[in-house]
Amino acid sequence: MNKALFIFQVVVLALLFSCGTPRPTTQEYGSLREKKERFDYTAYQPSKLIDGVKEYDKVIEEDFKNVPAGKAFILLEAKSRAIRVKAEFCNEFRTPSEEHTTVVKAWLKAFKRERYTDLFLQEVKIKEDNIEYWLPIQEQLISFLQKEIYSSEIVEFFIVYFGAYNFDHVFVINEFQKVQ
């Protein structure tokens, strides 16, 4: 269905949480990868993706209960939940769905971060507790991920919740670490 036919409702729930800010440009990233102290790992709380999905399903059910059936909506989360998740790296990538791209672009625009739009051109498949997830990943992380991590290896991903298109939740990957 043509996106122009949808009625979008955008909800911003709280103030922008600083750890949700995307990483620097590709040119700046090489030096930062060697200086990991610039990334605030402590801002990300251990969690499971399914817990985030359940939490935001409740928010959507409450906040969008009056949206007519068949009408699309977007939830943008300003107080972006920052979590660290241990999951299996599946070494599969794809172009993000139109819905995921819409949420990412809307989130970046809402918080005056449009310059980072080109950071999320691919999604990576990860698996946690036998549930597969496709998450947008920062473009500059992909080559490092493919060099440092083997397929099926458990990885700690640092993830931020951007929002949802209907009930299709969008968590983005800002960093990763090999699990020792």
N, C-alpha and C positions, 0 to 999 in steps of 0.2 A: 504494500500500500504506500502511496506517495506520502512522504513526510509532511508535505504542506497541508494534508488533510487532517493531521493530528492536532489536537488541542493540547498544548503543553502547560502544565502547572509546575512552577518551580518553587520549591520550598527551601529556604536557607535556615537551618536550625539553630546555629550558634555562631560565635566569633571564630574567625579563621585560626586554626591551630597551627603553629609555626612548623611543626615537623611534617606537615603535609606538603610543604613547598618542594616542587621538583628539583632535582639535582641540576648542576650547571650544564652548559653546552658541551657537545662532544669534544671540542677543542680544549676546553678546560678540564675535562674529565680525567685524562691520562695522569696528570699530576695528582689529582685528588685520590685516585685509586691507590697510589702509593702513600698517601697521607690520610689514612682512614680516620684519624682523630677528628677530622672536620665533619664527619657524619656522626650525628648524635644517636648512637645505638641505644642509649638508655631511654630515649623517648618512646621506644617501641616495646610494648608489654607482651609477654608470652601469651599466646592464645591459639585457638583453632579457627580456621575460616568458617566452619559450620556455625560456630558461636556468633560470629559477626553477621552471618546470613540470618540466623534466627532473630538476633537483636533488631536488625533493620527491617525484617519482615513485620515485626510488631509495630515499628514506627510507621511503616507504609500502611498497614491495616488500619491504624488509628487516624493518621493524617489525611489519608486519601479515601476514606470510606464513603464520601459523598460524590466521588468522581463517577459519572455515568458509565455504565458497562460499555466496553468497546472504545472508550476514550483513553488515549495514552497520557502518561504523566512522567515527569522526571523529578526525582528527589536529588537535591544537591546537599551534601553534608559539609557544613562549614567547620564544625568541630571534628575534623577528620580523625577517625579512630586509627591509631598507629599501632600495629601489632607485628610481632615476630612469630613466624610460623615455620615449623619443621615439616617439610613435605618432600615428596619424591620429584626430582627433575626428570621430565619425560623426553626432553630434547626434541620437542615438536613446537614449531612456530607457525603462525598464520597472521593474516591481516585481520585487524579487529572487526567485529561486526559493526554494522551501521549504528546500532543502539549503543554499543560501548563507545564508539567514536563520538556520538552525540553527547553522551554524558561527560566524557573527558573534555571535549571542547567547551561545553557549557560551564563546567567547573572552572576551567582555566580562565575563561572569559569573565565569569562572575567575580573572580578574585584577582583580576588584572594580571594574569600570567599567560596571556596569549602567546608570548614568545616561546613558550615551552611546548606548543602544540606538536611540533615535529619530533618530540621526544618519545611519543607513544604511537609509533607506526606499526608495531607488531604486538602480538600476544604470545605468551608461552603457556604450554600446558603443564600443570603440576598436579600431583595426586596426594591427597591427605586422607588417611583412613578409607582408602578405596573409593573416594569421591574425586572425580576429575574436575578441575577448574581451568578456565582459560582467563589469564590475567594480562592486561596491558603491562608491558615492561619498558623501562627507559631504554631507548635505542642503544645508547653507549654501553649498556651492561651486557648486551647479547654476546659480543665477541669474547668478553672475559668469562662469561658463564660457560660458553662452549669450550673454551680452552681449559678452564679450571675444574669443571665438573663433568663427570661421566653420566650417561643416561642411566636412570634408575637409582642414582645416588641420592641420599637424603641431604637436603640443603636447608639452611635457615634463611628464609626470605623475610625482608623488611617491607611491610605492606601498609598502604594507607587506603582507607575507604573514601571514594569520591562521591558515590551516590548510586542511583538505580534508574533504569528505564523500565517502568512498570515494576515487575519483581525481578528483573535481571540486574543483579548487583554488580558494581564495578569496583574492584579492589585493584590498585596499581602497585607494581613492584618498584621500590626505590633503591634497593641494595640487596645483596646476598652475602652469605658467608658459608664456607665449607664447614660441615659438622665434623668435629674431631672425634 
